[in-house]
Every structure is written in structure tokens, then in C-alpha cells.
Amino acid sequence: MEGGVRLRAGASKWDVREKVWDYLEASGLADFPRPVHRRIPNFKGASHAATRLLGLQEFKAANTVKINPDAPQKNARFLTLEARKTLLVPTPRLRTGLFNRIVPPSGATKEILRICATSQGIKEYSVPVGLDGKARVDLVVVGSVAVSEKGWRIGKGEGYADMEYAMMVSMGAVQADTPVITIVHDCQVVDIAEELLDDHDLTVDYILTPTRTIKTNCKRPKPQGIIWHKVSYEMLEKIPILKSLRYREKQAGKEVALQDEHSDLANANTPAVLNEKAKAENTRPQAAMGSAQIGQHYVESDSLSPRLEGSGMITTVYVGNIPPSVRVSELKCALREFRATPLRLNWQGAQHRAFLDYKDKATAESAVSSLKGLSLGGNTLRVELAKNQRNKGQAEINSQK
């Protein structure tokens, strides 16, 4: 843009971000929330730019639209709801899943729909969509800090939009030809050097600004799924649903070694190596477990641990919504994979549930966090602390619904 953001030769992604954020603030184009630094920046004219969606055939034909939850896309969310389309919004930082489906109340007025499009409305009028939700997304709208007319995009640097798209590919929710649109101010449209792009970076097909609709005709391929060797254990811990996707892809025979594992393979002294030898080590405690199976109940406990009953420290986790087709061995495998192996597992397959005993509340809560979003046999499992803990008596646990 003439007289707008000026980038020096050899500018890094972070240089580009800083220049755009600085320009929006200095030129009076920035809008609430401010400052726009380290955000997908809101800008004056964002609502008008979003109305250009209405002129796109891709929007008219879409039944389900995924739109990011940031401020500049608020009107895009409203227009999607007003057009009676299904609106999916990613959960903030993917902490509790992937999508929320916005469900306005019956007979909602425009005013109510506008509320539904806000961050508060997303909290009040949404239902989660799990991995087994069979979502099919027809159109994707993302925020950007900067974008080029060639369709090359730079986000705020945390990688969530790229990860969301990669996860949608893994879920089968988007196809190679699913259109991707971004809504930005004209000053955010800049020249971006192709060497700044990586294979996990999401590109866009349309750019909507207050003055233009730009079709990029981008030929650069979009991410083909999650690139596991670029995912760290830290990211896996922050995004529980990522663990479920990894487990699902591993069960399908795909390569899912993480960034840390690749590093560890070069350093055999690192204890976090998860090669076959380490996996064998992980299963050794299971050999020391005493187990009994009576009818459709299965109880497994660590014979080396102190007596569990009567202990004031033991905390129990409830696992529900287990499909009839799932066997206890599959749950045990998932628990080891997610580093959530309990002291004792009480399998109640006929009731589609299981109870997991952990040594204390902190360990149990960590297990709940790790297993959030876990999907087995096509069902997203319900994982939470048991209403009545094991040390209060078996009869109380049986009241868990």
C-alpha cells in the first residue's frame, strides 16, 4: 500500500508484524481492543470489510463456516448467523477442544444474533463439537496480521490458525479446495518474501479489505495435516484435543513422532525418548499388576502400591461414554500413551464407564487434563473427577451417572 507499511529487505516475520502493528496504531487505524500489538489487530472499517463476504459465491454456497473468534471478524460471524448458516468458532487457544457451534435461541432477533457473534455470546450460546462430531466445513475465515496479494499470510506468531486448519484436515472437516478467506485493513496487505513461509503456514484464497476484494489465485499448497515432528510436548500439553488426534493417527499407522522425540533420538541419554525400547519400559509396571475379571467388570491394581481402600489420599477419575465396542485393553493403551496410567483401573464395560484411581488429587487432575477430548471407538469420552471418591466407599462410586 503506497505510503503505508514499509518493509526493509530481508525483514523477518516478526519485523513484518511489528511494522504492521506500529503503523495501525500510529495512523489512527487501530480499534478496540488496544494496543493491537501481539493480537490479530482490530481496525476501523473491519465491519465494512466483512460485508464483502456477501458478494462471494463461496459464502453464498456454504452451509458451515468456521470463523476465528477475534474482534475484526465479529461482523463476519454476525453475517454468517444472519444468513442462517452453521457457525463454528475455535475454542480460545484450543484449550477445551477444537470448535464451538453457535446456537442462537429460537426466533433470535438481529440484536440477539449480534450478541451471539461477540466473545460473550460465543460463551453463552455455543455447544462443543468433538472429534466425533463429523463436522464438514465449507468455508474458513481467519484473521491475519499481514497478508500478500499472492495469498501468503502471517499471523500473530502463536500458530493457532495454522494448527486449527491442520487439525481440520486430520479430522476430514476440510478438503484441499475448501476456500480460506482473511479480513484485514488495506495497510495489512504487504509484500511477503516466500522464503519466510514454512510448510505448516496457512495460505488464503481471498483477502477482504474495506476497499477491495482480492482473489489471490494462490498456488502454494495448504497444510496437508498435522506435521507432528514440529509439535512439541509443551504444545501437546496445552492443546488436549491434539493428544486425541495424535492417538487416532497413531492407531491408523501414521508417523506421529514429536519434535522432542526427534531431538531425543539424537541423544540417547535423554530420558524422554519414546522409541520402542522406552515403550517396553513403560509396559513393565503392567506386568506387576494384579488383575481380576468377573463378568463384564475388570479391576486392575498395582500389587506394589499400598492398600488403596481407606486411604485418604486416593482420588478417583470417572471415564464415561465408552462405546460398547471398546475393550479395556484399548483404554489401557490410551492411558499409557497419554501418560495417565492409574494405580488401579475399575472397568465397567456394561455400564460404558471406568474408574481410575490415582495417588492424590493433583495427579488425578493432571490425568483429567491429559485425557480431555480423548476419543475411542468414535465417541469423545467424558472424563472428570468422580463425584464421590473411592476412599468414601465403593457404593458411592456406583452412584456416578
Secondary structure, 3 states (H helix, E strand, C coil): CCCCCCCCCCCCHHHHHHHHHHHHHHCCCECCCCCCCCCCCCECCHHHHHHHHHHCHHHHHCCEEEECCCHHHHHHHHHHHHCCCEEEEECHHHCCCCEEEECCCCCCCHHHHHHHCCHHHHHHCEEEECHHHCCCCCEEEECCCEECCCCEEECCCCCHHHHHHHHHHHHCCCCCCCCEEEECCHHHECCCCHHHCCCCCCECCEEECCCCEEECCCCCCCCCCCCHHHCCHHHHHHCHHHHHHHHHHHHCCCCCCCHHHHHHHCCCCCCCCCCHHHHHHHHHHHHCEEEEEECCEEEEEECCCCCCCCCCCCEEEEEECCCCCCCHHHHHHHHHHCCCCCCEEEEEHHHCEEEEEECCHHHHHHHHHHHCCCEECCEECEEEECCCCHHHCHHHHCCCC
